[in-house]
């Protein structure tokens, strides 16, 4: 039984039609250039038409198609405004909405997993879902003890749909590349596919959420709802009210944007240090801004289905390389990157060129407070994507070790959301507080050493 729209053959046909449409538009583009339009203008038009078709198809599907759409949506800041504008609303919808399961299917799953008398567990249960995402949908309810809860119900057949969609998308990842300048789509799809089994396991999700809820209990900045009940295909957690981050992006005040951005950065970097886990799905649908706590707002965090397990927190090499880059230590940065595998042994690069490549990217850490904007994101994407630029040539020679892949994606995604918010963030404060190696260890004074020896 599966209510993921609709049959597998229908899903495959929808996704398979995408590259055919891309090829048709490429032919159209050649015709336009022959007719006298500049390559840049035609390229923008092709990009816009491709994006419109892609997100139209992804918006009609759940499973891996929607998961990919959500992952892509946080990078819309990198697109030219005339391209990003027309479908930004469609991306926002992907973050929190999808066609819901029929009520009969929801009831069937709950009866199978919670028992024939499942309704006795709830004082109230809203049939209409409050949110529908890539592998499940959420219903607002009241638990038998009076607590407001969120009931996440997994779509029957979600696993098969995820794998099928991502496999299909992977086959024409190269064609999707021009949508997000400077980003390699294929590793993103491969990494999403590798996480399928983990994300479908609600027991693992419950463990990760419980660890965060325990650690952030009473925190003045971050709220994580507690797990109430978990079984296969069903996860019940405490309900939290708040304004979805997507609404703050669209209509929030500057105060809300700045506060949300600061808290998002704080959660990104403090989570691994405090729990040994990195929340690895930072699209706006997973966050709420709650009118409470220090400075008037707290960040509510949802959906712990995808996490990176980092028992020692973020690797110290990240903080050390950032610090040395900011200090202009080109040789030391280069040697560290070689040791960690970011530069392959078979490749020789100029340390100063590597430093020139990195400095613009870490500009937000160079100042006390940085305003993230779409124009800044676009400038970085264009610098790395332009085949004529030294940054593009050097970037092609760098390597991303597998152990850093998810950390890299989460960091990029979070920066994308900060740019959507247009938030002014004291990023350096968070790096100093939470990232190992960013602050150099103070050398002991000789007198102290002597005293210790005595």
C-alpha positions in Angstrom: 0.0 0.0 0.0 1.4 3.4 -1.0 -0.1 6.8 -1.3 3.0 8.4 -2.5 1.8 10.0 -5.8 1.0 7.7 -7.3 2.4 4.4 -8.7 6.1 4.0 -9.1 5.8 4.1 -12.9 4.1 7.5 -12.7 6.8 8.9 -10.4 9.5 7.6 -12.7 7.8 9.0 -15.8 7.5 12.5 -14.1 11.2 12.5 -13.2 12.4 11.0 -16.4 10.6 13.8 -18.4 12.9 16.4 -16.7 16.0 15.8 -18.8 13.9 15.6 -22.0 12.6 19.1 -21.1 16.1 20.3 -20.3 17.4 19.1 -23.7 14.4 20.8 -25.5 15.2 24.1 -23.8 18.9 23.8 -24.7 17.9 23.4 -28.4 15.6 26.5 -28.0 18.6 28.4 -26.5 20.8 27.6 -29.5 18.1 29.0 -31.7 17.9 32.1 -29.7 21.6 32.7 -29.9 21.5 32.2 -33.7 18.7 34.8 -33.7 21.1 37.3 -32.1 20.5 37.2 -28.3 23.7 37.2 -26.1 24.8 33.9 -24.5 24.4 35.5 -21.0 20.8 36.5 -21.6 19.9 33.1 -23.2 21.7 31.4 -20.3 19.5 33.2 -17.7 16.4 32.4 -19.6 17.3 28.7 -19.9 18.1 28.7 -16.1 14.8 30.2 -15.3 12.8 27.8 -17.5 14.7 24.8 -16.2 14.1 25.9 -12.6 10.4 26.4 -13.1 10.0 22.9 -14.6 12.1 21.3 -11.9 10.3 22.7 -8.9 6.9 22.2 -10.5 7.6 18.4 -10.8 9.3 18.2 -7.4 6.4 20.0 -5.8 4.0 17.3 -7.0 5.9 14.4 -5.4 6.9 13.3 -2.0 9.8 11.0 -1.3 13.3 11.7 -2.6 12.1 14.2 -5.1 10.8 16.5 -2.4 13.8 15.8 -0.1 16.1 16.9 -3.0 13.9 20.0 -3.5 14.2 20.9 0.1 18.0 20.5 0.0 18.1 22.7 -3.1 15.7 25.3 -1.8 18.2 26.7 0.8 20.6 27.6 -2.1 18.2 29.8 -4.0 20.1 32.8 -2.6 22.9 31.9 -5.0 20.7 32.5 -8.0 20.4 35.7 -9.9 17.4 37.7 -8.6 15.5 37.6 -11.9 15.8 33.8 -11.9 15.2 33.2 -8.2 12.2 35.6 -7.8 9.6 33.8 -10.0 9.8 30.5 -8.2 10.9 31.5 -4.6 7.3 31.0 -3.5 7.3 27.4 -4.9 10.5 26.7 -3.0 8.9 27.9 0.3 6.0 25.6 -0.3 8.4 22.7 -0.7 9.8 23.4 2.8 6.5 22.8 4.6 3.8 21.5 2.3 3.0 18.4 0.2 -0.2 16.7 -0.8 -1.4 14.9 2.3 -2.1 11.2 2.8 -5.8 10.2 2.7 -7.3 9.9 6.2 -7.9 6.2 5.8 -4.2 5.6 5.2 -3.3 7.6 8.3 -5.8 5.6 10.4 -4.5 2.3 8.9 -0.9 3.1 9.9 -1.9 4.2 13.4 -4.0 1.1 13.9 -1.2 -1.2 12.7 1.5 0.5 14.9 -0.4 1.7 18.0 -3.1 -1.0 18.1 -6.8 -1.2 17.3 -7.7 1.2 20.1 -5.1 3.8 19.1 -7.7 6.6 19.4 -7.8 6.0 23.2 -4.2 7.3 23.4 -5.5 10.8 22.4 -8.0 13.2 23.9 -8.0 15.0 20.5 -6.6 14.1 17.1 -6.7 16.5 14.1 -7.3 14.7 10.9 -6.0 17.4 8.7 -2.1 17.4 8.8 -0.4 20.5 10.1 2.6 19.8 7.9 3.5 17.3 5.2 7.2 16.6 4.3 9.3 14.2 2.3 8.7 10.9 4.2 5.9 11.7 6.6 3.3 14.1 7.7 2.5 15.7 11.1 -0.8 15.9 12.9 -1.6 18.1 15.9 -3.2 16.1 18.8 -3.6 16.0 22.5 -2.1 13.1 24.3 -4.1 11.1 26.9 -2.3 13.0 29.7 -3.3 16.4 28.3 -0.1 17.4 26.6 -0.3 18.9 23.1 1.7 16.7 20.8 2.9 16.4 17.2 2.2 13.0 15.7 4.5 12.2 12.8 3.2 9.4 10.6 5.5 7.9 7.9 4.1 7.4 4.4 3.7 3.7 3.5 6.3 3.0 0.8 8.4 6.0 1.7 11.6 4.1 1.6 11.1 2.7 -1.9 10.0 6.1 -3.2 13.1 7.9 -1.6 15.5 5.5 -3.2 13.8 5.4 -6.5 13.6 9.2 -6.8 17.1 9.8 -5.8 18.5 7.1 -8.1 16.5 8.7 -11.0 17.7 12.2 -10.1 21.3 11.0 -9.8 21.2 9.8 -13.4 20.9 13.3 -14.7 22.5 15.3 -11.9 24.9 16.9 -14.5 22.0 18.6 -16.2 20.9 20.1 -12.9 24.3 21.7 -12.2 23.6 25.1 -13.9 20.7 25.7 -11.4 23.0 26.4 -8.5 26.3 28.0 -9.7 29.4 26.6 -8.0 27.7 23.6 -6.5 28.2 20.0 -7.5 24.8 18.3 -7.5 25.9 14.7 -7.8 27.6 14.4 -4.4 24.5 16.1 -2.8 22.2 13.5 -4.3 24.5 10.6 -3.4 24.7 11.8 0.2 21.0 12.2 0.5 20.6 8.6 -0.8 23.2 7.3 1.7 21.0 8.8 4.5 17.8 7.2 3.5 17.9 4.2 5.8 18.7 6.3 8.8 16.0 8.9 8.1 13.3 6.2 7.8 14.3 4.8 11.3 12.1 6.7 13.8 13.9 5.0 16.7 17.2 6.7 15.6 15.4 10.0 15.2 13.8 9.6 18.7 17.3 9.0 20.2 18.8 12.1 18.5 15.8 14.3 19.5 15.9 13.0 23.1 19.6 13.8 23.4 19.0 17.3 22.2 15.9 17.8 24.4 17.9 16.7 27.5 20.9 19.0 26.7 18.8 22.1 25.8 16.3 21.7 28.6 15.7 25.2 30.1 18.1 26.8 27.5 17.4 30.5 27.1 17.9 30.4 23.3 16.9 27.0 21.9 13.8 24.8 22.4 13.7 21.1 21.5 10.4 19.3 22.0 10.6 16.1 24.1 9.8 12.6 22.7 6.5 11.3 24.1 6.2 8.0 22.2 7.9 6.2 19.4 7.3 3.0 17.4 7.8 1.9 13.8 6.4 4.5 11.4 5.1 6.7 14.2 6.8 9.4 16.3 5.0 11.4 19.0 6.7 14.5 20.4 5.7 17.6 22.4 4.0 20.3 20.3 5.6 23.7 20.1 3.9 26.8 18.7 5.9 29.5 16.9 6.3 31.3 13.6 7.9 29.1 10.9 11.2 30.4 9.7 9.8 30.5 6.1 7.4 33.2 7.3 10.1 35.2 9.0 12.0 35.1 5.7 9.0 36.4 3.8 7.5 38.9 6.3 9.6 39.1 9.4 10.9 42.3 11.0 14.6 43.0 10.9 14.7 42.3 14.6 13.2 38.8 14.1 15.5 38.1 11.2 18.6 39.1 13.1 17.6 37.1 16.2 16.6 34.0 14.2 19.9 34.2 12.3 22.0 34.5 15.4 20.2 31.6 17.1 20.4 29.4 13.9 24.2 30.0 13.9 24.4 29.3 17.6 22.5 26.0 17.3 24.6 24.9 14.3 27.9 25.3 16.1 26.8 24.6 19.7 24.9 21.4 18.9 27.9 19.2 18.2 29.9 20.6 21.1 27.0 19.9 23.5 25.4 16.7 22.2 28.0 15.1 19.9 25.4 15.4 17.1 25.0 17.8 14.2 21.4 18.5 13.1 21.9 17.9 9.4 18.6 19.2 7.8 18.7 22.9 8.2 15.9 24.0 5.8 13.5 26.6 7.2 10.6 24.2 7.6 12.5 22.6 10.6 12.7 25.8 12.7 10.2 28.0 14.6 10.7 31.4 16.2 9.1 31.5 19.6 8.2 34.7 21.4 10.0 33.8 24.7 13.3 33.8 26.5 16.4 36.0 26.4 16.1 39.0 24.0 12.4 38.1 23.5 12.8 35.1 21.1 13.9 31.5 21.2 14.5 29.1 18.3 12.4 26.0 18.2 14.1 23.0 16.4 12.2 20.2 14.8 13.0 17.0 12.8 16.1 15.1 13.9 15.8 12.4 11.3 19.2 13.4 9.7 22.1 13.9 12.0 25.9 13.6 11.8 27.5 11.8 14.7 30.5 13.8 16.0 31.4 12.4 19.4 34.2 15.0 19.9 32.2 17.9 18.4 33.2 19.5 15.2 36.7 18.4 14.0 39.4 20.8 15.4 40.9 21.1 12.0 37.9 23.2 10.9 38.5 25.8 13.7 42.3 25.7 13.2 42.2 26.2 9.5 39.7 29.1 9.9 41.9 30.8 12.5 45.1 30.4 10.4 43.3 31.6 7.3 42.1 34.8 9.1 45.7 35.3 10.4 47.1 35.0 6.8 49.2 31.9 7.6 49.1 30.6 4.0 51.8 27.9 4.5 50.3 26.5 7.7 46.8 26.4 6.2 48.1 24.6 3.1 49.9 22.0 5.1 46.9 21.3 7.3 44.6 20.9 4.3 47.1 18.5 2.7 47.3 16.5 5.9 43.5 16.2 6.1 43.1 15.2 2.4 41.6 18.5 1.1 44.6 18.7 -1.2 45.5 15.4 -2.8 49.1 14.3 -2.6 49.4 14.2 -6.4 48.5 17.9 -6.6 50.7 20.9 -5.8 49.1 24.3 -5.3 50.4 27.7 -4.3 49.7 28.3 -0.6 48.9 32.0 -1.3 46.5 31.1 -4.0 44.7 28.7 -1.6 44.5 31.6 0.9 43.1 33.9 -1.7 40.4 31.3 -2.5 39.4 30.9 1.1 39.4 34.4 2.4 36.3 35.7 0.6 34.3 32.7 1.7 35.0 33.2 5.4 34.4 37.0 5.3 31.6 36.6 7.8 34.2 35.5 10.4 36.5 38.4 9.8 34.3 41.0 11.4 32.4 41.4 14.7 29.0 41.4 12.9 28.2 40.4 9.3 25.1 41.0 7.3 24.3 38.0 5.2 22.6 38.9 1.9 21.5 37.2 -1.3 23.8 39.5 -3.3 26.8 38.3 -1.2 25.8 34.7 -1.7 25.4 35.3 -5.5 28.9 37.0 -5.7 30.5 34.0 -4.0 28.7 31.5 -6.2 29.6 33.5 -9.3 33.3 33.7 -8.3 33.5 29.9 -7.9 31.3 29.0 -10.9 32.9 31.2 -13.5 35.3 28.9 -15.5 37.5 32.0 -16.3 38.2 32.8 -12.6 41.2 31.6 -10.7 38.9 30.6 -7.9 37.1 28.2 -10.2 40.3 26.7 -11.5 41.7 26.2 -8.0 38.4 24.9 -6.6 38.4 22.1 -9.2 41.7 20.8 -7.7 40.5 20.7 -4.1 39.0 17.5 -2.6 36.3 17.1 0.0 37.0 14.1 2.2 33.9 11.9 2.9 34.0 12.6 6.6 33.5 16.3 6.0 30.8 16.0 3.3 27.8 16.4 5.6 29.4 19.1 7.7 30.1 21.0 4.5 26.6 20.7 3.2 25.0 21.7 6.5 27.3 24.7 6.8 26.5 25.8 3.3 22.8 25.3 3.8 22.8 27.3 7.0 24.6 30.2 5.3 22.0 30.0 2.5 19.2 30.4 5.1 21.0 33.3 6.8 21.2 35.0 3.4 17.5 34.4 2.8 16.8 36.0 6.2 19.1 38.9 5.4 20.3 38.6 9.0 23.1 40.5 10.7 24.9 37.9 12.8 27.9 37.9 15.2 29.2 34.7 13.7 32.7 35.1 15.1 31.3 35.0 18.7 29.7 31.6 17.9 32.9 30.3 16.4 35.0 31.4 19.4 32.5 29.8 21.8 31.9 26.5 20.2 34.4 25.5 17.4 37.5 23.7 18.7 40.7 25.2 17.4 39.3 28.5 16.4 40.8 30.2 19.5 44.5 29.4 19.8 45.4 27.7 23.0 47.2 30.1 25.4 50.8 29.2 26.0 51.7 28.8 29.7 53.9 31.4 31.3 57.4 30.1 32.3 56.6 31.1 35.9 53.5 28.9 36.0 55.5 26.0 34.6 58.1 26.4 37.3 55.5 26.6 40.0 53.9 23.4 38.7 57.2 21.6 38.6 57.9 22.7 42.2 
